[in-house]
């Protein structure tokens, strides 16, 4: 992208990049703390922790692309946010990936329907719940907002590049 985008857009990419990097670093720190506190280690636990760390490393990678800024930065950032948009429990299987701030709206269907909210910073759950739930869906409202911001930034960058390209062609 380089010189063909405005300073305002570069600043927005910087903010997005730092947000993703900080969320990923905090996530990895939480995982390392969990490994330290868990005195028992097994091959399956090491594999599980490795998978979790890969998700947070992807957040750091996406953020780093925004800092450079690279042409594929927003694509990776959008993928990273989409992965965080919905967490779920089906039966006993659970998946939640949240890198950075999260504000979730949860719908649980077990013996009825219940609603809940959650707020925090960087969280990952992958595995099996202690009790079977028919269905639980967590919607991360912050990830949805950031996804829309990324889509808006993508459109803005495209129009800025097109405009600067037209100006460059007109000046030759």
N, C-alpha and C positions, 0 to 999 in steps of 0.2 A: 504494500500500500504506500508506504513511504511518504514522499513529498506531495502527493496528490490529495491529501485530506487536510481539513482545517485543524487548527490548534484545539478548538473545542472538541472535535471528534477524537483527536489524539488523547486529550484529557479524559474523555469518557472511556476509551480503551484502557488507559492507565488505571482508572478506578475499577473497571471490570476485572482487569488482570490482577490487581492487588487483592481484590475481594476473593477471587478464586484461589489465589496462592495462600492467603491467610487462612481461609476455610480448610484447605487441604493440609496445611501444616498443623493446624489445631486438631484436625481429624486424626492425623498420624500420631500426634502427641497423646491423644486420648487412647488410641489403640496400643501404643507402647506402654502407657501407664497400666492398661488392662493386662497386658502380657506380664509386666513386672509384678502386679498384684496376684495374678494367677500362678500359684506355685507349681501347678501340674502342667506338664507339656506332653502332647502326643502328636503324632504325624498329622492326624486329621485337624487338630487345633492349629498347627503351624500352617497347614494349607489354607484353612479358613482365614487366619490372620493375614496371610499373604494376599488372598483375594481382596480382603477389605483394604489393605494398604494400596493395592493397585487402583482402586476407585479414587482414593484421595490423591494418589500420584497423578491420575488423569486430571483432576481439578487443578493441581499445580502446573501441569503441562499446558492445559488450556489457558491458564492465567499468564504463563510465560509467553505464549504465542501472542497474547494481546499486548504485552509490554514491548515486543520487538518492533512494530506490529507486523504480523505475517498475514498473508491473504486468506489463510484457512483458520485464522484465530476465532472468528465469530461462529464458524461452523462447529468447531470443537466446543466452544463455550456453550452454544445452544444444545448440543448433545449432552454436555455435562449437566445443564439445568433440567433438561427433559428427564434424565435419569433420576433426578431428585424430586420431580413433580408428584409422583404417585408412589406411595409405599403401601404394602398390602400384607394381609395374613389370609391365607386360604387353608382351611383345615388347621394343620399344625405348622405349615410352612410360612415363614416370615421373611420379608425383604423391606428394608428402609435404608435409603442412602441420602444423607443430608450433609452437605459440605458448605459451611458458612452459616449465616443466620437462617433459622427456619421458624415459620409460624404455620402450624398444621391444623387442618380441620379434619376430624376423624369421624367416620361413620362405622359403627360396629353392629353386625347382625348376628346375634347368638340366640338368645331366647326372645328377643324383641329387637327393636332398633334403638341404639343409643348414640349420642353425639358427644364429642369431646374436642378440646383444643390443646395444642402443645406449642411450646416456645423454647428455643434454646440455640445452641451453636454446635455444629458438626456432630453427627451421630450416624452410626451404621449398625444395622441389625440384619443378620443373615443366618438363618438356621431354623430351628424348630421351636415352637411355642410350648410352654409347659402344659397348657390345656387347649383342647381343640376349639376353634372358633369357626363358625360357618364362613364368615367373611368380615374382614376389617379393611377399610380403605382410608389411607391418610392422604390428604391433598395438601401439598406445600404451597401456600399462597405466595410466599416470597419468591420461590423458584418460578412460579407462573409469571409474576411481575417482571422478574429479570429476563425471562424468555421473551416477553413482549418488548422489553427494552432492547434486547439483542436484535430482534427482528427489525425494530425501528432503526437501530444503528446500522444494520446491514443495508437497508434502503438508503439511508443518508450517505453512507460511504459510496455506494454505487452511483448516486446522483452527483456527489462531489467529484468523483473520478471522471465521470462522463463530462461534466462541466469543464473541469480543468483540461481534459483531453481536447475538447472543442476549442477552448481558448488557445491551447498550444498549437493546434492545427491552424487556427486563424492567424497566429503570429509568425508562421513560417513562410 
